[in-house]
Amino acid sequence: MLSYDPMRSAFRPLFRLLLALLCATAWAAAQTDDTVWVVPVEGTISPATTQYLRSRVERANEERPLALLFHLDTPGGQVSAMEDIVDIIMGEAQVPTIAVVRNAFSAGALIAMSAEQLAMLPGSAIGAAMPVALSPVGDASPVDAKTTSAMRGLFRSVAEARGRNALMAEAMVDMNIDVPGLAVSGELLTLSASQAVDNDVADIQATTVADALEQFGYGGARLTRLEPTLTERISGFLSQPIIASLLLVIGLGGLIVELFTPGFGVPGAIGIVGLALFGLTAIFSTPAGTIDMALLVIGVILIMVEVFVLPGTFVPAILGIAAIVTALVRVFQERSVAVLGWSTLFASALILAMFWLFPRSRLVSGLRLETRLASGSAEDDAAATGAGGSEAAGSLLGRRGTAQSDLRPAGVARIDGRRLDVVTEGDFIRAGTTVEVSLIQGNRVVVREVPQSETESETGNR
């Protein structure tokens, strides 16, 4: 016989709810670590910093430490990298975030304010965040009013989202904002540790990182410091505009030199290593994607097509240079001007070095022109440029030789054992083709291509 207990039936749902809450609490406790992760943010803020911090935030979301602490000591850096880092901290971090500031200037100031809690260490400072534009040689100049206004809005929105003093945040960006007692008009706002706390930019002052955690309610938690790995340090160093430019020029220059020399040797190996390091830097330390790397490769191929397949057309070279420049702008973004400037400087230095060190090499001989028509002493050469010059030059009329470089229409030919600069009658003539002097006008030597049939008939008659 079955009995019915109304009291037991009434409490059954409550028991189930309590059991579910206990299970959920136990699961959450199992998923949460008892450590606070300390992530140092030091040096210049760059895309490499973004990649480094993103990896730490993603790992924290998976392993669930008690909090993620950013220990900042930075002079600032790129605006785009700063914006990405702020988005990561405010939009992607699923654990509490803390900023402990040693020094946080420029981009570092906004990164510090984007954390949920902010502590200032003794002797620390925060602010001086006016955006500037950098020239290829590193000179800084103020940006336009539109960019400054946009940056003011960004600092204000982050400060408001974290409950901080929005006016102070704006004054860090715009020197036209007057903050009585702290900064007059025409001066950027920079706050000391006590000033940041008194004006609601920071939450507390702390003597050490451990003291800051104690005040924020994490006393006794174990600290785990997540230093950048060796790969991250190397990629961060290589991603600097001057280093990246040097790698690119060395890579392209080494391959070009190798193509003009027989076999495979040191220039080719250096070129491959340079381009490989540049590619790895672009992938691991910048926002480079598949399209960007494809543009770089296509640009190099088009330049090679211009040099070896379609010389004199210029179209492949122009398209190749355009593809490389586009890729560099996409990869390095606001640093692209510096990268392009350093690349131009290094490329010019490489070309001058080739002319200076290897004047008789196959690579340089196709570019270097000689105007001397007569061989002999300096006195003979001087005489040749005077009244007797016409006879010396006229003796070449009808003589045949070989084009030493592509004639498009100017170039170099070897005639009667002499290496001369020549021009064609307007036609393009490939290197190695037999040519004949058809006209002499002063020092101007005009040649024409000798048909292959005519060359073969002369050989047969001999």
Buried (B, 14 or more C-beta within 10 A) or exposed (E): EEEEEEEEEEEEEEEEEEEEEEEEEEEEEEEEBEBBBBBBBBBBBBBBBBBBBBBBBBEBEEEBBBBBBBBBBBBBBBBBBBBBBBEBBBEEBEBBBBBBBBBBBBBBBBBBBBBBBBBBBEEBBBBBBBBEEBEBEEEEEEBEEEBBEEBBEBBBEBBEEBEBBBBBBBBBBBBEBEBEEBBEEEBBBBBBBEBBBBBBBBBBBBEEBBBBBBBBEBEEBEEEEBEBEEEBBBBBEBBBBBBBBBBBBBBBBBBBBBBBBEEEEEBBEBBBBBBEBBBBBBBBBBBBEEEBBEBBBBBBEBBBBBBEEEBEEEEBBEBBBEBBBBBBBBBBBBBBBBBBBBBEBBBEEBEEEBEEEBEEBEBBBBEBEEEBBBEEEEEEBEBBBEEEBEEBBEBBEEBBBEBBBBBBBEBBBBBEEBBBBBBBEEEBBBBEBBBBBEEBEEBEBBBBBBEEEEEEEEEEEE
